[in-house]
Structure formats: C-alpha cells, structure tokens
C-alpha cells in the first residue's frame, strides 16, 4: 500500500490530507445541512481498506485510546463555554435525562435487541447500554450555530455533557456480567454512586485548583496557559479514573468551574481549546471511519437490523425516556418532543462499541457494526433536521450570527482588564441608543463596532443597531455589571 511503501513521509502527507478533508467537511456541513461528523466518518471510510485502500486500520484498542482522549478534549471545551447561570436553570431535568433517561433508553433498546436478534439477554442489554446516551461531540457541534431557544440548547448540552458516565458504567457493567460468572447486577449499584460522587467531587476540586493555578502561576509565555488548561483536563480524567471515579463527569464539571471563573489569558485559553476540540473531532471521527469496513457495515443484515433499532430508538425508546424523565419539570409537550428528536448519537456509542471487541466477546463485531449504523442513521436523520423540527415546533430563538472577524488581544492579566464581545438583537434595550446615552459602568469603553462585517470607529453620536457586535474594554471587576446592563431587554429599557 501507499503508506507501507513510503513510511514516514506518507504518514505526514496522509495526516495533512485528512486534516484538510476534515476542515473542508466542516465548512460545507452547514451549507449542505449534514452534521460534520457524518462527513468526517465518510472521509475515514473513503481512505480505508474498503475505499481507496490507502490505510488498513483494524486496531480497536488504539481507536479506543484515541476516542477517549478526543472525548476528554471535546467535553472540556464544551464545559468551558457553558454558562453556569444557564445550566443551573436546567440542572435537575438534565441530570434526570442523563441518568434515568439513559437507563430507560438502554433497557428498552436492549430488551428489543434481545427479542428481535440472535443475541442473549445480556448481549442485548450491552448493545442498549452502548447506544443509550446522547453524544457531547455531536450535540455541541450541531447546536453551536443553530438558533435553538436557549432553554432547549442548555438542556441538551448539559444532558450530553453529563450522560456519558452512565453509558460507560452500564457498558462496563454488562461486559463484566458477561465475562465474570456469578456476578450480581445489584452489587454494581454502589459502584455507580461511588463513580458519580467521585467524579463530581474531583471535578469541582481540580477545577478550582486549575483556576487558581492559571491566575497565579507566572509562565514565560502566554502561549503556555492554554496548554496548562489542557494538562489539567487530562489530569482530571486520569486521576479521577485511577481512584475509581467517572473521569468524563469530572472533566465536564472541572471545565464548568474553570469557564465560569475570571481567568488570566481567558481569550487565548478559550480559542486554543476550541481549535483543539475541532482537531480532536476530525481525528476521532476519521479514525472511527477507518475502523469500520463498509463491506460489512452495509450488508443487508446489518442494514435491516440497524434500521429496526434506529426506528425504535428515535421514535419509541428516546421519546418514552424523555417524557418519563421530565415529568413535572415545567417542559411543554412540544419541548419534550424536540428534546426527544434532538437526542443525537455520535462518537461515544462507537467508542463504547470497541470495548466488547477489545474484550474479545462473542458477537462483538456484530454489535459494533449495528451501533455504527445506528449512529450514522441518527446523525443523518436527526442531525440534519434539528433546525427544521425546531422551526415547526416554534422553538427557534434569536438568530446566531457568528462573526467572521476577531480582535486579538494582548494579555492584560496584570491590569485586570479584558475585552468582551456582545452582539445586539431586536430585543436588546441598547438598540437605537447613541453611545453617549448608554448607562455603561465606569471604567468601560466601547472600542469598536462591527456592522455587516465592517468595522466602525465609535464616537458619542454613533447609534447602535440590531446585529451589531460591540467590543468593549472593561475592568474585570465591572464585567458582571456591564454584562447585566447589556443583556437588558426592550421591556426594561425605561429603567436604563
């Protein structure tokens, strides 16, 4: 093969090709209405043994390691960008979905697999556990630029960020029940609470330690601070997993703590982790695409079995789990329908599907192929229609306009000041006002306005319009006050 013939040079060239392919796939995913993970997986399958034959890859253990590493980076980046004020309002329903919802989904799909296919009850429940959770990588990427109502987005992101531990626990538990004789499922219940408790505690402790360290340690270069944050993410997972806790939960909680504290070099840390998370997604999904053999995946049996379970998952198991998990939790019928439809499957089920292969379980390859097909179906059908479903259910929020510009900031850690970006919309109370009439806190100043991708030099008579991006320099201690003032809506304008 090409890779065998040219060795290191071929590896570097192939890596560049795959990264370029991933970047272009991400660029066109929104234009085509297809989730980027689908395109990343297709790239992997295209260059794999059943495609162009450039790379032969069947190392499930290596794919598992790469997948876990990438998921840590993706969860960490998602947690950094999650606002605690938003998550707090949906904490209880999200936790219910992440625990009871996953358990119900796994049970329904597992029992269905046992009844329909040639699997034992434990093998069927193992399959159900693998596909029981929604996927943080898929949900974060799909919702990032879609104008879904804040409550819906926060619920789905918090659920996907916290439900991986439940799926991991159930998957490992059923593998243990299959491989170890006389093992009782009831003995595993205390283990679950121990893992979740340790994950929560370690996430909070290491998150606080990381925030303190980033703000106090004086490094020789500002470029080292983002790397320090990634090191803390990996330490959080490693230490928590080593002592028997849920590493994934700990990483997400730690990132939530870090992201909601004042940080030196905050802009650099966030930008670096966002780029790193994109690279992790590209590499992970391409590797997972390489791991599957399309000739096996698209056999008539896998397609039929996968379609049956996909329909049951999307239209039966997930809705039942959502409606039961959100009883008496102030969600309307339409909101529950949307949450049911937006339960995307992605990298986590595929990574978990490598565990039975690594353990050498009977029917492990069959389970892997069915899970892979379910993920493709979920991402293609649900992921590409989320915006349409939200619109039909009238759950669309203000349009998200991601700017194609940025303002690079020199680190201002020593003077405790930072530049913040705020986008106005039709409901913003500041719209229509002149800059000199704004009631901004002292020690804050509008330095630039971006309007229709053009920069406007602000002065007192400049009138703010809907859709403007305001870049405001403010002392850190006044940041919260400034944010509250900017976020006031039209109905409150008389109090400004």
C-alpha positions in Angstrom: 0.0 0.0 0.0 1.0 3.7 -0.3 1.6 4.0 3.4 3.8 0.9 3.6 5.8 1.9 0.6 6.8 5.4 1.7 6.7 5.2 5.5 7.1 8.4 7.5 6.7 10.8 4.5 3.5 9.1 3.6 2.2 9.3 7.1 2.8 13.1 7.3 1.3 13.6 3.9 -1.7 11.5 4.7 -2.2 13.3 8.0 -2.3 16.6 6.2 -4.7 15.2 3.6 -7.1 14.0 6.4 -6.9 17.3 8.2 -7.6 19.3 5.0 -10.5 16.9 4.3 -11.9 17.4 7.8 -11.7 21.2 7.5 -13.5 21.3 4.2 -16.1 18.9 5.5 -16.7 21.2 8.5 -17.0 24.1 6.1 -19.6 22.5 3.9 -21.6 20.7 6.6 -23.9 23.6 7.4 -24.3 24.5 3.8 -25.4 21.0 3.0 -27.4 20.6 6.2 -25.4 17.5 7.1 -23.7 17.2 10.5 -19.9 17.4 10.2 -19.3 14.1 12.0 -21.0 12.3 9.1 -18.6 13.8 6.6 -15.6 13.1 8.9 -16.6 9.4 9.1 -17.1 9.3 5.3 -13.6 10.6 4.8 -12.2 7.8 7.0 -14.2 5.1 5.2 -13.1 6.6 1.8 -9.4 6.2 2.5 -9.8 2.9 4.4 -9.3 -0.6 3.2 -12.8 -0.9 1.6 -12.4 2.5 -0.1 -9.2 3.7 -1.8 -7.2 1.2 0.3 -4.7 3.8 1.4 -4.9 2.8 5.1 -5.7 -0.6 6.6 -6.8 0.0 10.2 -8.4 -2.6 12.5 -6.8 -1.8 15.8 -9.8 -1.4 18.1 -7.6 -0.8 21.2 -5.8 2.2 19.6 -9.1 3.6 18.3 -10.5 3.4 21.8 -7.5 5.3 23.3 -7.8 8.0 20.6 -11.5 8.2 21.1 -11.3 8.6 24.9 -8.6 11.3 24.5 -10.6 13.2 22.0 -13.8 12.9 24.1 -11.9 14.4 27.1 -10.8 17.4 24.9 -14.3 17.9 23.5 -16.1 17.6 26.9 -13.6 20.1 28.3 -14.1 22.6 25.6 -17.9 22.3 25.8 -17.8 22.8 29.6 -15.6 25.9 29.2 -18.2 27.6 27.0 -21.2 26.6 29.2 -22.6 29.4 31.3 -23.5 28.2 34.8 -26.3 30.7 35.0 -27.9 28.9 32.0 -27.2 25.4 33.2 -28.4 26.0 36.7 -31.9 26.6 35.5 -32.0 23.2 33.7 -29.7 21.2 36.1 -32.4 18.9 37.5 -34.0 17.9 34.2 -30.6 17.5 32.6 -29.4 15.2 35.4 -32.7 13.2 35.1 -32.2 12.8 31.4 -28.5 11.8 32.0 -29.4 9.1 34.5 -33.0 7.9 34.3 -33.3 8.7 30.7 -30.1 6.8 29.7 -31.2 3.8 31.9 -34.7 3.7 30.3 -33.4 4.1 26.7 -30.7 1.4 27.3 -33.3 -1.0 28.8 -35.9 -0.6 26.0 -33.3 -0.9 23.2 -31.5 -3.8 24.9 -34.7 -5.8 25.5 -35.8 -5.1 21.9 -32.4 -6.3 20.6 -32.8 -9.5 22.7 -36.3 -10.2 21.3 -35.5 -9.4 17.7 -32.0 -10.6 17.1 -29.9 -13.7 17.8 -28.4 -12.2 21.0 -28.5 -13.3 24.6 -30.3 -11.0 27.1 -27.0 -9.7 28.4 -25.7 -9.1 24.9 -28.8 -7.3 24.0 -28.6 -5.1 27.2 -25.0 -4.4 26.3 -26.0 -3.1 22.9 -28.7 -1.0 24.5 -26.2 0.4 27.0 -23.8 1.4 24.2 -26.4 3.5 22.4 -28.1 4.7 25.5 -26.5 8.1 25.8 -26.5 11.2 23.6 -23.2 12.4 22.4 -21.5 15.6 23.5 -19.4 15.9 20.4 -22.4 15.6 18.1 -24.7 17.8 20.2 -22.1 20.6 20.8 -21.2 20.7 17.1 -24.8 20.5 15.8 -26.2 23.2 18.2 -23.3 25.6 18.1 -24.5 27.7 15.2 -28.2 26.8 15.2 -30.7 29.3 16.6 -32.5 27.0 19.0 -34.1 28.5 22.1 -31.7 28.9 25.0 -33.6 26.6 27.3 -33.6 23.8 24.8 -29.9 24.2 23.9 -28.9 24.3 27.5 -30.9 21.2 28.4 -29.4 19.2 25.5 -25.8 20.4 26.1 -26.0 19.7 29.8 -27.5 16.3 29.2 -24.9 15.3 26.7 -22.1 16.6 28.8 -23.2 14.5 31.9 -24.8 11.4 30.5 -21.6 9.7 29.2 -20.7 8.4 32.7 -24.0 6.5 32.9 -23.5 4.9 29.5 -19.9 4.0 30.3 -20.9 2.5 33.6 -23.7 0.4 32.1 -21.5 -0.8 29.2 -18.6 -1.9 31.5 -21.1 -3.5 33.9 -22.7 -5.7 31.3 -19.3 -6.7 29.9 -18.4 -7.7 33.5 -21.7 -9.6 33.9 -21.0 -11.5 30.6 -17.3 -12.3 31.3 -17.5 -13.0 35.1 -19.6 -15.9 36.3 -21.9 -15.4 39.3 -21.6 -11.6 39.2 -24.7 -9.9 40.5 -26.0 -6.7 38.9 -27.1 -5.5 42.3 -23.5 -5.4 43.5 -22.8 -2.8 40.8 -25.2 -0.2 42.1 -22.9 1.1 44.9 -20.2 1.3 42.3 -22.3 3.7 40.2 -22.9 6.1 43.1 -19.2 5.9 44.0 -18.1 6.8 40.4 -20.6 9.6 40.1 -19.7 11.0 43.5 -16.0 10.9 43.0 -16.4 12.4 39.5 -18.4 15.4 40.9 -16.0 16.0 43.8 -12.8 15.7 41.8 -14.3 17.9 39.0 -15.0 20.7 41.5 -11.7 20.4 43.3 -9.4 20.2 40.3 -11.5 22.9 38.5 -10.8 25.3 41.4 -7.2 24.3 41.6 -6.8 24.8 37.8 -8.4 28.3 38.0 -6.2 29.3 40.9 -3.1 28.0 39.2 -3.8 29.7 35.9 -4.3 33.0 37.6 -1.3 32.8 40.0 1.4 31.0 38.1 3.7 33.3 36.1 4.8 31.5 33.0 7.4 32.7 30.5 4.9 32.8 27.6 1.2 33.5 27.3 1.0 30.6 24.8 1.7 28.2 27.7 -1.5 28.9 29.6 -3.8 27.1 27.1 -1.5 24.1 27.2 -1.7 24.3 31.0 -5.5 24.2 30.8 -5.4 21.0 28.6 -3.0 19.4 31.0 -5.5 20.0 33.8 -8.2 18.4 31.7 -6.1 15.3 31.2 -5.1 15.2 34.9 -8.7 15.5 35.9 -9.7 12.4 33.8 -6.6 10.4 34.7 -6.7 10.9 38.5 -10.4 10.5 38.8 -10.4 7.3 36.7 -7.5 6.0 38.7 -9.3 6.3 42.0 -12.5 4.7 40.6 -14.5 7.8 39.7 -16.1 8.9 36.5 -13.4 10.7 34.5 -15.8 12.1 31.9 -18.0 13.6 34.5 -15.1 15.1 36.3 -13.7 16.7 33.1 -17.0 18.3 32.3 -17.5 19.6 35.9 -14.0 20.9 36.1 -14.4 22.8 32.8 -17.7 24.2 34.0 -15.9 25.5 37.1 -13.0 26.9 35.1 -15.1 28.5 32.4 -17.3 30.4 34.9 -14.4 32.0 36.8 -12.3 35.0 36.0 -9.2 33.9 34.2 -6.0 35.4 33.1 -5.5 34.8 29.4 -9.1 33.7 29.1 -9.4 34.6 25.4 -6.3 32.6 24.5 -7.4 29.6 26.6 -10.8 29.5 25.0 -9.6 30.0 21.4 -6.9 27.3 21.8 -9.3 24.8 23.3 -11.9 25.4 20.6 -9.4 24.8 17.8 -8.0 21.7 19.7 -11.5 20.3 20.1 -12.2 20.7 16.4 -9.0 18.8 15.6 -9.9 16.1 18.1 -13.3 15.7 16.5 -11.8 15.5 13.0 -9.2 12.9 14.0 -11.5 10.9 16.2 -14.3 10.5 13.6 -11.9 9.8 10.8 -10.2 7.1 12.9 -13.6 5.6 13.7 -14.4 5.7 10.0 -11.2 3.8 9.2 -12.1 1.2 11.8 -15.3 0.2 10.1 -15.4 -1.9 7.0 -18.1 -0.7 4.7 -18.5 -4.1 3.1 -19.6 -5.5 6.4 -21.4 -2.4 7.6 -23.7 -2.1 4.5 -24.5 -5.8 4.3 -28.3 -6.5 4.1 -28.4 -8.0 7.6 -26.7 -5.0 9.3 -28.8 -2.5 7.4 -32.0 -4.3 8.3 -31.1 -4.8 12.0 -29.7 -1.3 12.2 -32.8 0.3 10.7 -35.1 -1.6 13.0 -33.2 -0.5 16.1 -32.8 3.1 14.8 -36.5 3.4 14.3 -37.2 2.0 17.8 -34.5 4.3 19.3 -35.6 7.5 17.6 -39.4 7.1 17.6 -40.0 4.9 20.7 -37.3 4.5 23.3 -35.9 8.0 23.3 -39.4 9.7 23.5 -40.5 7.4 26.3 -37.3 8.0 28.2 -37.6 11.8 27.8 -41.3 12.1 28.7 -40.9 9.9 31.8 -37.7 11.7 32.9 -39.2 15.2 32.5 -42.5 14.5 34.4 -43.5 17.6 36.4 -40.4 19.6 35.3 -42.0 22.5 33.5 -41.4 21.4 29.9 -44.2 21.7 27.4 -45.3 18.9 25.1 -43.6 20.5 22.2 -40.3 21.0 24.2 -40.3 17.3 25.2 -40.9 16.3 21.5 -37.9 18.4 20.4 -35.6 17.0 23.2 -36.7 13.6 22.1 -35.8 14.3 18.5 -32.5 16.0 19.3 -31.0 13.1 21.2 -28.1 12.6 18.7 -25.8 9.6 18.8 -22.2 10.1 17.8 -18.7 9.2 18.9 -19.4 7.9 22.4 -21.5 4.9 21.2 -18.9 4.0 18.6 -16.0 4.3 21.1 -18.0 2.2 23.6 -18.7 -0.4 20.9 -14.9 -1.0 20.8 -14.9 -2.2 24.4 -16.6 -5.6 23.6 -14.1 -6.1 20.7 -11.1 -5.4 22.9 -12.5 -7.9 25.5 -13.0 -10.5 22.8 -16.7 -11.0 23.4 -18.7 -13.2 21.1 -20.8 -11.2 18.7 -18.7 -8.1 19.4 -18.2 -7.3 15.7 -21.9 -7.6 15.1 -22.7 -5.3 17.9 -20.1 -2.8 16.6 -21.5 -2.8 13.1 -25.1 -2.3 14.3 -24.1 0.5 16.7 -22.1 2.2 13.9 -25.1 2.0 11.6 -27.4 3.4 14.3 -25.0 6.4 14.8 -24.9 7.1 11.1 -28.7 7.0 10.9 -29.2 9.2 14.0 -26.7 11.8 12.8 -28.0 11.9 9.3 -31.8 11.9 10.0 -31.9 13.8 13.3 -28.9 16.0 13.0 -29.8 17.3 9.6 -33.4 18.1 10.6 -32.9 19.7 14.0 -33.4 23.3 12.8 -36.5 22.3 10.7 -38.1 20.5 13.7 -37.4 23.4 16.0 -39.0 25.8 13.5 -42.1 23.6 13.1 -42.4 23.4 16.9 -41.8 27.1 17.2 -38.8 26.7 19.4 -36.5 28.9 17.4 -34.5 31.5 19.3 -32.8 34.7 18.1 -30.6 34.1 15.0 -27.0 33.3 15.8 -24.7 35.3 13.7 -21.1 34.1 14.1 -18.7 36.9 13.1 -16.0 36.3 10.5 -13.7 38.6 12.4 -11.8 38.7 15.6 -9.9 41.1 17.7 -6.6 39.6 19.0 -5.9 40.9 22.5 -2.6 41.4 24.2 -2.8 39.7 27.6 -4.0 42.2 30.2 -3.7 39.9 33.3 -1.7 42.4 35.3 -4.1 45.2 34.8 -7.2 43.0 35.4 -9.0 44.2 32.3 -10.4 42.4 29.3 -12.2 42.9 26.0 -15.7 41.4 25.8 -17.8 40.9 22.7 -21.6 41.4 22.8 -24.0 41.0 19.9 -27.2 43.0 19.9 -30.5 41.9 18.6 -34.0 43.3 18.1 -34.8 42.8 21.8 -31.7 44.5 23.2 -32.5 47.6 25.1 -29.3 49.3 23.8 -30.5 49.2 20.2 -31.4 52.6 18.9 -29.5 54.4 21.5 -26.4 56.6 20.9 -23.2 55.7 22.7 -23.2 58.8 24.8 -26.7 57.8 26.1 -25.7 54.3 27.3 -25.6 53.7 31.0 -22.4 51.7 31.0 -20.5 51.2 34.2 -17.4 53.3 34.9 -14.1 52.0 33.6 -15.7 50.5 30.5 -15.4 51.8 26.9 -16.8 50.7 23.5 -13.6 50.4 21.4 -15.1 49.0 18.2 -18.4 48.1 16.5 -18.6 45.5 13.7 -21.6 46.0 11.5 -22.2 44.0 8.3 -18.6 42.8 8.6 -17.3 46.3 8.5 -15.5 48.0 11.4 -17.0 51.3 12.7 -15.0 53.7 14.8 -17.3 54.5 17.7 -18.0 58.0 19.0 -20.7 59.7 21.1 -23.2 60.1 18.3 -22.9 56.6 16.9 -26.3 54.8 17.1 -26.4 51.1 17.9 -28.3 48.8 15.5 -29.6 45.3 15.9 -26.9 42.8 14.9 -24.0 45.0 15.8 -21.0 43.4 17.6 -19.8 45.6 20.3 -16.2 45.2 21.6 -15.9 46.8 25.0 -12.8 47.1 27.2 -13.8 46.8 30.8 -12.0 46.3 34.1 -12.6 42.8 35.3 -14.4 43.8 38.5 -17.0 45.6 36.5 -17.5 42.9 33.9 -20.6 41.3 35.5 -22.3 44.7 36.0 -21.6 45.6 32.3 -23.0 42.2 31.1 -26.2 42.7 33.1 -26.7 46.1 31.6 -26.1 44.9 28.0 -28.4 41.9 28.4 -31.4 44.0 29.4 -34.4 43.6 27.0 -36.6 46.2 25.4 -39.3 45.9 28.0 -36.8 47.1 30.6 -35.5 50.0 28.6 -37.4 52.5 30.7 -35.2 51.7 33.7 -31.9 52.4 31.9 
